[in-house]
Amino acid sequence: MSQQRIVIEGVRNPAKLPGLAAIEGAELVFTKGPEQLEAALPGVEVILGFGYRDRALEQAWHRADSLQWIHWCAAGVDTLLFPELVDSPVVVTNAAGIFDGDIAEWVVGMAIAMSKDFPRAWRAQDSREWKFFAGTRLAGTRAVIVGAGRIGRAIARALSGLGVSVTMLATSTRPDNEFGTIHEFLPDHASLRQADWVITALPNTAASRELVGRNTFDVMPAHARFMNVGRGDSVVESDLRDALNDGSIAGAALDVVQQEPLDEKSPWWGTKNLVLTPHNSGDVDDSLDLMVDLFLDNLERYRDGLPLRNVVDKQRGY
């Protein structure tokens, strides 16, 4: 009986994924880039994808003669979903659920750091300066979370646990068992006018692109802060920079931007009152292990003909 060939795209070194050694009855083929993937694809049913930012599969698609299932090791699948794949019967699953709690911790950490003005304390320490200043209290503030998926909900729970009042905005108004009502996002929604924190946790879809812009920043209070842990494309970046530079809002924290990695000449580096992190809000020391564990569980399901976990709606993009 021939072994099942599984392509692991985006990782050249098998030692980085020791958990895959648990797979029996399979030949693992590690590829990185379209040329290696093209050579490996014929006859392959399963791809485990780590090529978050490349377009290798799109370029090698003409060689995918037997592909049935792709497991994508990220929550967002926007870089993967090209038209031919969307229109094909190939099933796509993702790593949704693995990053939720860690992204929520990032948001909480940023909110605490901004409330207590830790950056000011760190700058003073670097300057050997001892000068008293007062922070603000996080409990009792109001947060508006744009995006009511798993990540948005995890953020809402974490902030609520610290005494922050949370309003959830999404594509439509609907009742919700956990949060009472989820409201339709409008650029000038009434909740934004009272917000201390506005946090976006949106996938990159046609409906979400540049959803948040000047109309939103103009109605936010001047003391409010903005965070984005979804996708950079959901924000009109020039509008956010203007709002920060002219003081329309007090600050921002971005884990995602439209062009990643960020170019050294990007205007973001010189933007006032901004904290940047390199799209790592959900990544911790055991993230790779958890992603492999999810794939192994799904592989067993695939082999047994059972429903897979985290099936992506390719038309909706998440």
N, C-alpha and C positions, 0 to 999 in steps of 0.2 A: 504494500500500500504506500503510495507516494505521500511525502510530507506536504502539509499546507504551507505555502509561502506567504509570509506576512512582511510587508514593506514598512519600515520605520523611517519616515521622511523627516529630515531636518536635524538628525543627530548622526554624527559620523562615528562616535566612540561608544560602543556597547557598554563599556564600564560605567557610563553615566546612568544607565538604567538597569541595575542588577536585578530588579524584580522580574524582568522579562525572562530570566532563566527558568522561572517556574512553568513556562509554557512547554507543554509536551506535544509531540507530533507536528512540529512546525519548523520550517527553515526561516530564520529571521534575516532579512536583507536590509542593511542600513544604507540610506542614501542621503545626499545633501545636494540640492540643486536639480534643475531640470534635466541635465544630461544623464546623471546617474539614475534619476527616476525613470527616464525614458527607457533606459536599458533594462531596468528591473521590472517594469509594469506588466509586460505580457504574461497572461496566465494568472495574475495575482487577483485574489478576491478581496483582501483586507489591507487597508492602510491605517497605520497609527501615525498621525501627523503632528509634528512639532514645529513646522516651518511657518511660524505665526505671521511673518511679514513678507514672505516670498510668494511667488506665483508659479512655483514649480509644477504643481499638478495641472494648472491651466495650460502651461506650455507643453506638458507631456501627455495631455488628455487623449490624443489620437492613438496612443499605445495602450490605453486602458480597455482591453478587450474582454476582461472577465470580472471587472471590479463590481463588488456588491455592497461594500460597507466601508465608510471612512469614520474613524474615531479621531476627533480633533481635540488636542489637549489644550484647549482654551475655552473660556465661556463665550467669547465673541467669535463668530464664524464669518464675519464680513470679508476678510481677506481670502477666504476659501471659496465663497459662493459665486462662481462665474456662470454665465448663462447655460452652457452645455451641461454642467453638473446639476444645476437647478432643474433643468428639463429632463434629466435622466432618472431612471428608477433607483439609482444608487442611494442608499440610506446614509445619512450623516448623523452622528451623535457627537456630543461635546462634553466638556468637563464642568458643566454648570453644577453648582452646589459646593464645589471644593473651595472656592475662594471667598464665599459670602462672609463668613465670620471674620476672616482676616482683613477684608476690605472695610468692614464695619469698624474694626479696631483702628484702622488707619484714620477713618473719619473722626472717631472719638478722640484719637491722639491729636489730630490737627485742631479739633475744637477746643480741647483742653490747652494745647500749646498757645493758641491764639487768645483764649480767654485770659490766661495767666501771663501772656506776653513773654513766653520763654525765649523767643528770638532776641528780644531786648536784653534779657538776662545773659544770654550766651555772648552777645556782642560786648556787653559790659565786662564780662569775665575775660574775654580776649584782650580787652583794653585795660585790665587791672583796675577797673573803676567800681567803687562801692557807692551806689546811689539808690535810695529807696524809691520804689514806685508801687502803685496798687494795681492789681488785676481786676477782673470782673468775674462774676459767678456764672457758671454754666447752667446749673439748675435754675429752672424758671424761664429759660430762653425758649424761643420758638424756631423750629426748623421746618422748612418745606423741602420735601424730597420729590424730585421729578423722576419718575420711573418706579413702578410698583411690582417689579419682578423680584426674584429671589434676593438679589443683592440689595435693592432698595428696601425690602422688608427687613433684612438683617440689620441694615443701618438704622431703620426706624426703631427696632427693638432695642438696639444698643443705646441709642440716644434717649429713648423713653425711660430706660432703666436708670439713667442719670438725672432724671427729672426734667428733661427737655420735652416740650409739647410739640407733637409731630403732626403735620398735614401731608397727605400723600396726593400727588398729582400724576395723572397718566393720560392715556389716549381718550378715555371716556369716563363719565360719572357713573358710578355703580356702588351698590352696597358691598360691604366687606365684613366678614365675620370677625376679623382681628382688629381692623382700624376704623370700623364704623362705616365711613364713606370714603371712597377714593374719588377725587374730583377730576374733571377734565382739565388738562393743562390749557391755560390761556396765557399769553405773554404778560398780561397785566392782572392776573388772578388776584382777587382781594387778599388772599393769604400772603402773597409776596410783599404786600405793603406793610405787613406786621412782622416780617421774618427777620430773625437775627442770623439765620443760616439758610442758604439755598444750596442744595446738594443734588447734582444730576447723576443718575445711574442708568443711562440709556444705552441700548444697543445701537449699532450703526446701521440704520435702515433709511430708506428714502423719506419716511415720515419724520424721522428724528434729526435729519441733517440741518444744521444751523437753526434749530428750534429755539434756542435761547440766544437773545441778542439785546440790542440797546433798549427795546421796549420793556424788557424784564429788568435790566439793570437800572433803568430810570425810575421804576416804581419801588425798588428795594430801598429801605432806609439807608442813610449815609453810614451808619455804624455796622451794617450787615456785611457778612462774608459769604463768598461763593466757593463751592468745591465741585470738582468734576472727577468722578471715578468710573465713568462709563466709556465714552469714546469722544475724542477730540472734535470729531465732525459735528457733534450736537451743538456746538457753541460757535457763534460768530466771533472769531478770535479778535479781530480788530476792535469790535465793540467792547469786549471785555478789557482789552488793554487800555482803551480810552477811558472806561469807567474807573479803572484802577489809577491811571495817571492823573485824571482830573478830580479824583476824590469822591466820585459819585457813590462808590462803595468802599468799605474800609480795607478789604483784603480779599485774597483768593488763595486757594491751594489746588494745584492741578497735578493729577497723576497721569493724565493723558493730554496729548496735543494732536493737532492734525497731521503734522509731519514728524514721524518718529523714525530713528532717533533725532533728537533736537540738534539742528545745525549750530555750530559755534557762533554764527553771525545772526542767529534768530533774535528778533526784538524782545522775545520773552525774557532773555537773560537780564535785560536792563529795566524790566517793568517793575514799578514800585509796588510794595506791599504784597508780594507774590512769593509763595513757596512752591517749588517744583520737585517732583520725584519722578524717576524714570520708568513709569508704568510698572511699578512693582508693589502696589498697595496690597495685592492679593497673594504675593509670593513669599513663602516662608521656608524654613529649612527642610520640611518634609513634603512640600507641594508635589515634587516629582514622584515621590513614593505613592502619594494618594492618587495621582493621575494614572499611574501604572495599575494600581489596585482596581480602579474603576474600569480600566480597559480590560483587565483580566476577568473581571466579573462579567462584562459585556461579551467577551470572547466566548466564555462558557455558555452564555445564553445564545449567542449566535450559532454555536456548534450544536446546541440542543434544540434549535428552532423556536426559542422562547422570545417574547418581546424584549427589545433592548431598552436600556435606561437612557434618558436624556436624548431622545430622538428630536432632531431639529426640524422645524417647519421651514423647508427651504424657500418657500414662497414668501413667508413673513420675515425670514432672515434671523430667526432665533428659536 
